[in-house]
Amino acid sequence: MSKIAGIVALCGLAFALAACTTNVEETKAPGIPTAKVVGGEVEGVVADGLSVFKGIPFAAPPVGDLRWKAPQPVAPWEGVKKTVAFGNACMQDMAMARSMGDKSEISEDCLYLNVWSPAADAGDRLPVLVWIYGGGFSGGMTSVPMYDGERLAKKGVVVVSIAYRVGPFGFLAHPELSAESGQGSGAYGMADMIHGLRWVKENVGQFGGDASKVTIFGHSAGGMAVAILAASPEAKGLFHGVISMSGGGFAPLRTKDEPGTSIPTLKLAEGVGAAFLGKLGAQDIAAARALDAQAIQDAIAGSGASFRPAADGRIIPDSQYLMYEAGDFNDTPILVGTTSDEAASFGARKATPAEFSSQIKKGYGPAAKEILAVYPHATDEDATRSLKQVSRDNTFGWGTWTWARLQTQKGRGKAFVYYYDHHAATAPDGAGHGTDVPYAFQTLTSAQGAAPSAEDVALSDLISDYWVNFAKTGDPNVADLPQWPAYDEGSPQVLTFGATTGTVEPYPNMDKLQALDKYFTWLRGQAK
């Protein structure tokens, strides 16, 4: 009789093995079913080589008196909290949320994060990728199917996605709020990200992650957010690498409707906030805090208000350009890039040569002549295409190029730049905004839900490999991938992602970026 059979016989069949105390060592399945985090213990799901936790609260719900305040510590809970489903999405337009394939409930109670870990146990110490979603700072959520962290995690990194407040809930500035905090206002969504990154630093080790090897990555507004974090003193020491997909920034602070600017001065943002409270019919912040969240969301329509992170003086002390020039930034390696037809996704406006010329002359000051010289506009077709390209370059292209330049000039961390130009035959002007995101996450499906082509799978595998390699070492390169040179001002190059692979090419659209650089230089001078 074998040892096991003898033990079973001695214990009795009615009690089975589980009811018998034995000296037989049980084999522990790899994975992390539970973890102790700030607030208490959480339970996820271990399956297919991953431990997945969804909907972990990382801050108190920002409701009632906590509306328009910095995120507060999460309230402790008793017992084990099941974290197996995404939390609510933050308040936003429901139609926008559903258009992104998301089915989450919309609520102010939305400060939750998610973890995908391939670690066998908490001692593994794997690199960490922290995702910041896009959505124009007015929408977005972690639960969009395209942002599923499973496939990235299976390449050997812990993936975390953090929710943050958007629209007026995340970025309303007001003189009363600035006085209340003593530190400005209008950057609550950014504060949520920082609070989430502090949670990562304190807790990611419970999931087998290495808190000393955290890379933040984001797309569009998320890409701009990570650029803001790269220059924010409040985010110092919370990450060690940055990936920005169609982000950038680096324009002077917005003082009025200047092309290419994004981050408003506190004065401008406070004026927008005061006007919005008037639209709400609220006499003061206390009255506005007493309003139903949906009433605030509904008031955006027709108000003309646009809410983005404001230069509050603490999280955003100044424009990124000036902070980098002064050497006052969080110096890490960066991996940044844009797509070849960013503005196509926002709907192309037709323009005649005269309309295009008038618009440039009106908006770009003394640089207008040089800009007109490099953007063809002799025909309606040319003018329409150039209108898209100006939007592409002043919103995404110039900021990305400038970031790479300043990081290379002022920092120790290297800059790696990509240009995503993989596009269908039906998109002759290039790849649209956001079309690179599912390739990075390896969440490819066609519009009809059919399986992606072998070529698309290969390109997705390549891009995600680069992202994961960067998270592991601060450099996307490994021996078996096409070599990606760091940015060099003497010979600026990018890695262009085409149909199936990446190729090193001269930096694209350089004549256009240089013309726009003269505009932004002039605009900085105007701000002095």
Helices and strands as residue ranges (DSSP letters): H 3-11, G 17-19, E 34-37, E 40-43, E 45-47, E 50-57, G 64-66, E 80-82, H 94-99, E 112-117, E 126-132, G 145-147, H 150-153, E 158-162, H 167-171, H 175-181, H 188-203, G 204-207, E 209-219, H 221-230, G 233-235, E 241-245, H 266-280, H 285-289, H 293-299, H 320-325, E 334-339, G 342-346, H 353-363, G 365-367, H 368-374, H 380-392, I 393-397, H 398-410, E 415-420, H 437-441, H 454-473, E 493-497, E 502-506, H 510-527
